[in-house]
Amino acid sequence: MRTPKDRLHRVLVIGATPAGIAATNKLGEMGIPVTLVDHDPDLNEKLAAEEYRLSSGLTLNYALRPGLLRVLRNPRIRCVIPGRVTALKHTPQGFSARLKTHETFIDADRCTLCGRCTEACPVTRSDGSKPIHHNVAAAFQDVPHR
């Protein structure tokens, strides 16, 4: 008789949506190693979209900022942002995923989602633009004042 597999090496969460961020955060807090993959390099802009607006009018990029910081700071959570899954296959040992990462100019260990890196970035493209940007207007758009 075979014994059931009793192992969980790492969980892969594809998509930094509100549900994906919540699942990643919860699994990381439980001590389970997690990899979060999303193709969008600017989560702040992505979560400011109208589809993620709460009924109170608050944008999710503002509401989820503490959760995003917990995800970025948790040593059990590996963030591949921007990145994508290029292959997913089942092997006798379990599932295997191949990830493609894109070049980034941010030190993820020091990031606090403040956007100061945009001004401090020494790299300039040939068209005069910066390789990174931070949409401050979207970060606090329609934030209720108390």
Beta strands, then each sheet from edge to edge (+ up, - down):
strand 1: 11-14
strand 2: 34-37
strand 3: 77-80
strand 4: 83-91
strand 5: 94-101
sheet 1: 1+ 2+ 3+
sheet 2: 4+ 5-
end
